[in-house]
């Protein structure tokens, strides 16, 4: 598990670094780069899960985009609008009425 904690810290540091024409912030990386960071020849579901958990502990989210990975700040999601129970019930009722 230490491997994933160290990798998560490195990814968190990269979030604050300037590259790609931006002073800091979200970024994407290839599966090859992630394998290199972890020192692995292959990435398994358990690897991604463990790294995702370790990165969340650092305050960041890892998104698997089936070909590359994205690192975002968990704070990005704090101000998203919330789905109310009423909105969900309306959508579910509409879906049921439409036979979905």
Backbone bond lengths (Angstrom), bond angles and torsions (degrees), N, CA, C in turn:
res aa  C-N    CA-C-N  psi(-1)  N-CA   C-N-CA  omega(-1)  CA-C   N-CA-C  phi
1 X - - - 1.448 - - 1.526 111.14 -
2 X 1.314 116.96 -26.05 1.467 120.23 178.87 1.525 110.76 -60.68
3 X 1.319 116.63 -35.91 1.461 120.77 178.66 1.526 110.24 -56.08
4 X 1.314 116.50 -43.90 1.460 120.79 -177.07 1.526 111.33 -73.20
5 X 1.322 117.09 -34.64 1.474 119.83 175.98 1.519 110.84 -64.37
6 X 1.320 116.39 -44.13 1.471 120.07 178.81 1.526 110.77 -64.47
7 X 1.313 116.83 -42.73 1.468 120.70 178.77 1.525 110.32 -63.72
8 X 1.328 117.04 -40.78 1.465 121.17 179.18 1.525 110.39 -63.12
9 X 1.308 117.40 -40.60 1.472 120.25 178.13 1.522 110.75 -64.12
10 X 1.317 116.50 -40.44 1.474 119.76 177.99 1.527 111.02 -64.00
11 X 1.323 116.72 -41.42 1.466 120.45 178.41 1.531 110.83 -65.66
12 X 1.336 116.73 -36.91 1.460 121.09 177.02 1.526 110.88 -64.73
13 X 1.328 117.28 -40.24 1.469 121.19 177.66 1.523 109.87 -63.20
14 X 1.330 116.25 -42.30 1.465 120.15 178.89 1.525 111.73 -60.04
15 X 1.328 117.32 -32.32 1.461 121.19 179.35 1.532 110.51 -59.77
16 X 1.313 116.58 -34.80 1.460 121.22 -179.39 1.512 114.39 -87.87
17 X 1.333 117.77 -8.55 1.460 122.10 -177.95 1.529 111.80 -83.09
18 X 1.313 114.42 154.47 1.456 121.66 176.93 1.531 109.34 -90.82
19 X 1.330 116.53 123.19 1.463 122.53 173.48 1.517 108.63 -166.99
20 X 1.305 116.51 164.07 1.466 121.48 178.86 1.527 113.14 63.88
21 X 1.324 116.76 25.91 1.454 120.34 178.35 1.523 114.62 80.89
22 X 1.321 117.71 6.95 1.466 121.61 179.86 1.530 109.14 -122.96
23 X 1.330 117.08 146.89 1.466 119.28 -179.27 1.526 112.94 -70.66
24 X 1.329 117.59 -28.41 1.469 122.38 178.13 1.524 107.97 -175.53
25 X 1.298 116.00 -178.91 1.461 120.29 174.74 1.506 114.82 113.55
26 X 1.317 113.61 -166.67 1.473 120.88 -173.97 1.527 110.88 -58.32
27 X 1.325 113.53 153.34 1.460 119.12 179.19 1.516 109.61 -155.76
28 X 1.321 114.27 164.85 1.459 120.89 176.41 1.517 108.77 -119.10
29 X 1.316 114.43 154.94 1.461 120.64 177.31 1.518 108.88 -144.84
30 X 1.303 114.92 151.13 1.465 119.55 -178.71 1.527 110.36 -78.11
31 X 1.314 114.88 162.55 1.465 120.48 175.35 1.521 109.54 -61.77
32 X 1.320 116.66 -35.21 1.462 120.76 178.52 1.533 110.39 -62.36
33 X 1.316 116.78 -43.04 1.464 120.07 178.21 1.525 111.11 -64.99
34 X 1.323 116.91 -38.45 1.461 119.99 178.57 1.519 111.06 -67.11
35 X 1.320 116.94 -40.23 1.479 119.91 175.27 1.526 110.18 -60.40
36 X 1.317 116.36 -41.83 1.459 121.36 179.34 1.529 110.50 -62.39
37 X 1.323 117.09 -44.80 1.460 121.60 178.99 1.518 111.51 -60.06
38 X 1.325 116.23 -40.30 1.466 121.17 -178.24 1.523 112.88 -86.36
39 X 1.329 117.46 -8.75 1.457 120.24 -177.86 1.514 112.63 67.24
40 X 1.329 116.52 36.97 1.464 122.03 -177.10 1.518 110.83 -118.38
41 X 1.314 115.77 148.67 1.467 120.78 174.40 1.518 110.91 -82.55
42 X 1.349 115.15 -28.05 1.457 120.92 179.61 1.519 108.53 -137.26
43 X 1.332 114.81 152.58 1.463 120.79 173.63 1.522 108.51 -106.97
44 X 1.300 115.66 129.75 1.454 121.41 178.06 1.526 109.25 -109.76
45 X 1.322 116.40 163.15 1.465 120.83 179.64 1.518 111.41 -55.23
46 X 1.334 116.39 -39.28 1.468 120.07 179.19 1.522 111.29 -63.16
47 X 1.331 117.10 -37.61 1.467 120.87 178.39 1.525 110.51 -62.03
48 X 1.317 116.34 -47.52 1.460 121.40 -178.85 1.525 109.86 -64.46
49 X 1.326 116.41 -43.01 1.468 120.46 178.88 1.524 111.31 -61.14
50 X 1.327 117.03 -46.25 1.468 120.75 -178.66 1.526 111.34 -66.44
51 X 1.321 117.06 -40.03 1.461 119.94 178.01 1.528 110.26 -68.02
52 X 1.311 117.63 -39.77 1.463 121.66 177.96 1.522 110.65 -58.95
53 X 1.320 116.56 -44.56 1.469 120.96 179.07 1.528 111.22 -64.50
54 X 1.320 116.57 -45.63 1.465 120.33 -179.62 1.528 110.93 -64.00
55 X 1.314 116.83 -39.27 1.457 120.88 -179.70 1.532 110.54 -69.32
56 X 1.312 117.50 -36.17 1.465 120.75 176.65 1.527 110.42 -62.78
57 X 1.314 116.55 -36.74 1.473 120.76 176.25 1.525 111.48 -62.70
58 X 1.315 116.89 -25.67 1.465 122.36 177.89 1.534 111.61 -86.81
59 X 1.335 116.50 -6.88 1.457 120.79 179.07 1.518 114.50 95.36
60 X 1.344 116.01 20.83 1.457 120.82 -178.17 1.523 110.04 -130.37
61 X 1.327 114.87 159.23 1.457 121.75 -178.59 1.522 108.65 -118.08
62 X 1.319 116.43 134.74 1.459 122.51 175.38 1.522 108.03 -104.61
63 X 1.339 116.09 125.02 1.462 120.73 179.81 1.523 108.42 -114.86
64 X 1.316 115.97 123.42 1.462 122.56 177.15 1.520 108.23 -86.02
65 X 1.324 116.25 115.38 1.460 121.59 -176.68 1.532 111.74 -104.69
66 X 1.330 118.14 23.03 1.469 123.18 178.80 1.527 112.81 55.10
67 X 1.262 117.39 56.48 1.463 121.60 179.07 1.515 110.08 150.30
68 X 1.322 114.88 -25.09 1.459 120.90 173.69 1.526 107.85 -156.56
69 X 1.314 115.59 170.58 1.454 122.12 -178.67 1.518 109.13 -122.59
70 X 1.327 116.13 147.78 1.454 122.19 179.13 1.524 108.12 -119.53
71 X 1.329 115.93 138.81 1.463 122.02 175.19 1.529 107.50 -112.94
72 X 1.336 115.59 124.47 1.464 123.19 -179.60 1.523 109.05 -128.13
73 X 1.309 116.31 153.23 1.459 120.49 172.67 1.521 108.65 -72.72
74 X 1.317 116.51 137.50 1.468 120.29 177.00 1.524 110.03 -63.07
75 X 1.332 118.11 -26.70 1.467 121.39 178.08 1.518 112.19 -65.38
76 X 1.315 117.41 -19.89 1.459 121.48 177.93 1.526 110.48 -54.68
77 X 1.306 117.15 -33.13 1.452 122.10 -172.22 1.527 113.87 -91.69
78 X 1.321 117.50 -9.22 1.462 121.33 -174.94 1.525 112.11 -61.75
79 X 1.302 118.00 -40.56 1.454 120.89 -175.36 1.530 114.19 -93.75
80 X 1.313 117.40 8.25 1.467 119.56 175.94 1.528 108.85 -63.92
81 X 1.308 116.26 148.72 1.453 119.31 178.50 1.530 109.86 -68.32
82 X 1.299 114.87 149.14 1.462 121.04 -177.30 1.526 110.49 -95.53
83 X 1.307 115.31 140.77 1.454 121.58 175.21 1.523 108.03 -83.56
84 X 1.310 116.84 123.77 1.465 120.10 178.46 1.522 109.27 -84.66
85 X 1.317 115.18 160.59 1.463 120.90 177.01 1.526 110.05 -61.49
86 X 1.336 115.75 -36.65 1.465 120.40 179.82 1.535 111.72 -64.02
87 X 1.348 116.78 -43.34 1.460 120.05 178.41 1.522 111.36 -62.27
88 X 1.312 116.26 -42.11 1.457 120.16 179.93 1.523 110.70 -65.85
89 X 1.318 116.41 -43.04 1.468 119.88 178.85 1.524 111.10 -60.89
90 X 1.330 117.18 -39.48 1.466 121.45 178.83 1.526 110.67 -62.95
91 X 1.314 115.94 -46.29 1.467 120.03 179.78 1.519 110.86 -63.74
92 X 1.327 117.06 -41.73 1.465 120.58 179.41 1.528 110.73 -66.46
93 X 1.318 117.30 -38.84 1.474 119.91 178.01 1.513 110.46 -65.21
94 X 1.342 116.56 -42.00 1.466 120.43 178.32 1.522 110.41 -63.32
95 X 1.328 116.92 -40.89 1.461 120.64 179.51 1.525 111.11 -64.65
96 X 1.313 116.10 -41.04 1.469 119.67 178.08 1.513 111.06 -65.65
97 X 1.332 116.96 -38.71 1.462 121.45 179.32 1.523 110.68 -66.66
98 X 1.335 116.08 -32.66 1.461 120.72 -179.95 1.532 112.28 -85.14
99 X 1.330 116.65 -1.57 1.458 120.36 179.78 1.522 113.64 77.76
100 X 1.335 116.73 21.39 1.471 119.82 178.99 1.483 108.30 -85.26
